[in-house]
């Protein structure tokens, strides 16, 4: 029987080099909850039926102990492993490469566990309840109305100023949105810093900076896709290996937004932007942690979340 359940894919394979450790399992409140606990809690409330964690194989035991054991019985949990050697037939890892292949490759790791419409998020981003409600509603509609190309995708977007930190630069996908609310393109900016109510980015190591208003819509890697996207990712990744890796074998990465952007440009998908006005929270740096701890404490005091998520 086809598994057509609405699935949440959580990318949790990164180590958090700027953070200094495995931040995906670092508690952010006195009850021991992690950021991804809140994402799963919100996803369950929004009607998601299955969770797939994409992790490194060596982290399986710690994820089962510190995350999986807490939510067993609430939603089905599966694990997929992002491995450097997981390549199509005929391709090999360049000698000396240790860097992962990027977020598109990460989602591909879950290809055998996805049978229906699915959402993709980062493990270390706190998106808020409204983001999951919007994505859940979109995916339920997608499941009921099965359409082929052009595929219908969605992306939860946040005002850029709601996604910045006081403690250093961040990487964000800056979006172009048309008047009808559809995504027209995503441009990855890898060094954005907060400046008052706005921001600025650099592409040359800080020699020059370009101003941003803060009103721009930022992608935080919260995507909603039909099941067919898994096949599309596989085809795009093979092209990436042929065209991009030979020029930069040690560092070339295949980003999920790049796949979506290419599909927008060739007319094979539309992407509805589901705007969220919620405050994003994250822990790019250790110094970000007190801020999210205070925010979660306040949300629990306001009964937006129970004191104990998984009782």
N, C-alpha and C positions, 0 to 999 in steps of 0.2 A: 504493500500500500504506500502511495506517495505521501511523504511527510510535507504537508503544506502549512505547518505551523509558523506563526510569526516569530522570528528569531532575532535575538540581540547578539551581535558579534562584538566582543570587547577586545580591542587590541592592547595586550598587556605584556608584550615580549621585550619592550625596551627597558634598559637599566636605569635611565635617568641620570646621565652623566653630569648635568649641571646641578642636579639635586644632591647627588652623592650617595646613591644607593637604590634599593628596590622600593621606590615610593608607592608602587601599586598596593603594597600590603602594609603601608605605614599608617597606623591609626590617626584619625583627626578629631577624635572626641574621647571623653573619659570612659565611654562604654566600649571602646575598642573598634568602633566602626571605621572602615576605610572609605575613601571617596567612592569607590566602585560599589560599596554596599548601598549607598544612596541612589546610585544609578539603577541598580537592580531593583531596589524597592520601588522606585518611580516607574520602572518598566513593568513590573508586575501589576501595579495599579492601573497602568495604561493598556493592559491586555496582552502583553508579550507572553509567549508560552514556552520559550526555550532560550537558554543562554549558552553561547560558545565562547570560552576563553581562548584567545590565541596567546600562547606563552612559549617560553623556552623549555625544552624537555627537562632540563636540570632544575627547573622551578616547580615541577609538578607537585611534589610532596608539600612544599610550603603553601602552594595555592589551595590544595585540598584541605590542609589543616586550618589555615587562617581565613579562607574565603568560602570554599565549597561546603565545609562542615556546618557553617553558620546558616546556610540558606537551603540545605537539603530539605525536600518536602514542600518547598514553596514554588519551585520552578525546576524543570529539568536542566541539569548542568552537563556540559560536554567540554572536552579539552582538545585543542588542536595545537600542533607544534610548528612554529616557524623555524625552518632549518635552511641553512645556506645551500645545502646540497639538493634541496627539493627543486629540481630543474627539469624542463621538458627533455625528452629523449634527444640526444645529439649535442647537448650543451654540458659544459663542465665549469666548475668554479675556477676563475683565474688564479693562478699560483700566487699565493701570498695574501689573497683577499680574506678579510675577517668581517667586514662591514655587512650587515643585513641588506636585503635587496629592496627594502622600502615597504610602504603601507599597502600598495596594491598586491605585492607578493604575500604580505601578512594575511590579507583576507583570503587569498587563494589557498592558504593552509587549511581553511575550514570548508573547502569545496565539497568534501564527502559528507558534511554534516548539515548542509543547507539544502532544503527541499522546497522552500516557499519564500515569500517575501521576507526581507531582512533589513535590519538597521545595523550600522557600524558606528562605534564610538571609541574614544580613547579611554583607557582605564583611569587616567589621572586627571580627568576634567570633570568638574561638577557642573552639570548642565541645567538642573532644575526641573521641577515637575512638568511645567508647561511644554518643555521641549519634547518630553516623552509622550505626552498626551497628543501633541500635534503629529509626531511621527507615527504613533500607534494608529491614529485615525486614518492617516494616509495609507499605511500598509494594509489595514483591514479593507479599505476600498480597493486597493490594488489586487488583493487576493480575490475579491468578489468579481472584479472586472478584469479578466485576463486579456491583456492586449499585447500585440507584438510590436515590431518597430514602427515608428519611433517609440522607444521605451519611455515609460514615465518614471522619473526619479524625483526625489525631493532632498532638500538639504535644510537643516536647521541653521539659521544665520543669526548672529548676534551683532549689535552695534560694537564697532571696534573698541570704543572706550570702555565697554563693559568687560573686555577680555585682557586688559593690560595689567602689568605688575609694576610696582614702584622699585623693584629690586634688580632690574636688568632688562636686557632685550629679550624679545620673544619672536617666534616664527608664526605667521598667520597667513592664511589664504585670503587675499583681498578680492572681493567679489564685485562683478558688474551685473546689475539687476535691471531688467527692462521695466517699463511702466506697468506691465501686466503681472509683475511679480515673478518672472522666470529668470533663472540664472543665464547670463550670456557669456561668462568667462570667469576664471579664477587665476589670479596671479600670486604666486608664492613669494612672500617677502620674509626673508630669513632673519633680519635684524631690525625689529621695530621697538622703539622705546617710547614710553609715556612722556608727554610734555604738556603739563597743565591739563586742560580738558581735551586736548588733542594728542597727536603723536607725530613721529617722524621715522623714516627708515633710511638705511644706507645700504648700498650695494658694493661699496669699495673699501670696506674696513673702517669706515668712519671719516674718510677724507671729505666726503660731501653727504648732505642729508636732504631728503625731500619731505615736505610737510604733508601731514594728513589731518583731516578735521576731527576724526574720532567718530563721525557719523557713518563712515563706510561700513558695509556689511562684511563681517569676518566669518570665514568658515572655521569651525572648530572640529572638523572631521566627524560630524554627526550627519550621516547619510542614510537614505532609505531607498532600497532597490528591489526590483523583482528578482526572482531566483535566477533568471537568465544572465544577470550581471556576472555571475561566477564564470560562465563560459567566455564572456567578453573580456574579462580580466586575463584569462589564460591566453587568449589570442594576442592581446595588447602586450603582455609580458614577453611573449616569444619574439614579437617585433622589437621590443626594447632590448632584448639580449642580442639581437642581430645588429641593430643600428646604433645603440648608445654605449653598450659595454666596451666594444673594441676601442673607442676613443678615450674612455676613462674606466679601465677595468677594476680599479681599487675602490672607487667612490660612487660610481653611477648608481642612482636609486630610482625605482619606479614608484611614483607617488600616486595614490588614489585620485586626488584632485586632477592630476594630469590626464588620467584615463577619462574622467568625466568631461574635462575640457575638450579633449580631442573628439569625443562623441557628440558634444554640443556643436562643435564646428562642422562636423561632417553630416549633421542632421539626423543622427541615429538615436537621439534622446532629447527629451525636454526635462528640465529640472525646476520644479516648483520650489521657491524659497519660502520656508516656514519661519517667519521672523519671530524671535523670542526677545522680549524685553527684560527677561530675568538677568540678574547679575551672574555672570560666569565666575567660578572660583577654580583655582588650580594651584599646584605647587611646583612650578618650574624650578624654584630655588628654595633652599631650606628656610630662608627668611620669609617666604610666603606663608609658611605653615601657621603662625599665630593669627593671621587674618582669616584664614578659612576656619580655624578652630572657633574664633569669635563668631563668625557668621553662622556656623552650624549650631553653636550654643543658643544664639538668638532665635534661629528657626525652630529649635526644639521648644524653647520657652513660649513661642507663639503657637505651638501645637501644629506646625506645618509638618513635622515629623514626630513620631512617638519617641520617648526617651530611649526605649529599647526597641530597635528596628525589628529584630527577629524573634521576639518572644512569641 
